[in-house]
Amino acid sequence: MRVGIEVLHVPYRGTAPSMAAVMNGETLFAIGAAPASHQQVLAGLLKALGVSTARRSSTMPEVPSLQEQGVPDFDIASWYGIAAPAALPSAIRERLGAEVVAALNDLAIARRVRDYGAEPWPLGPAQYDAFMRREVENWAPIVRASDAMVE
């Protein structure tokens, strides 16, 4: 709707099968997280048309963002987080958070994450909580307006 094109959503069981469908000509394009297609892009099996984040990715700096290509205010990132039960003692929560941040700040680990097409984004527990609240604030009205239903 934002760019004035009509496309048919074809549901696949994940990004990898949708990327395989593009590679074998079953569909013309797919949208998915970079780690699921990064190696295929590097190998020339897929062509990255744009990144959905506001800025270019450091893992594929030659690929322009959709904002650069004229889609205003488009900034969507896929991310991975670590969650634990709400009743987890705060000392354990803080220690786990500190270890995750330390690991993602390790140069060798960060390089490995980037090798998969992802950007390390080390957040401690408080920052992760704040991030999650912003995500819910941002996406809740969009989901409500879409009338999306859980199947």
Secondary structure by P-SEA (a helix, b strand, c coil): ccccbbbbbbbcccaaaaaaaaaacccccccccccccaaaaaaccccccccccccccccccccccccccccccbbbbbbbbbbccccccaaaaaaaaaaaaaaaacaaaaaaaaaacbbbbbbcaaaaaaaaaaaaaacaaaaaaaccccc
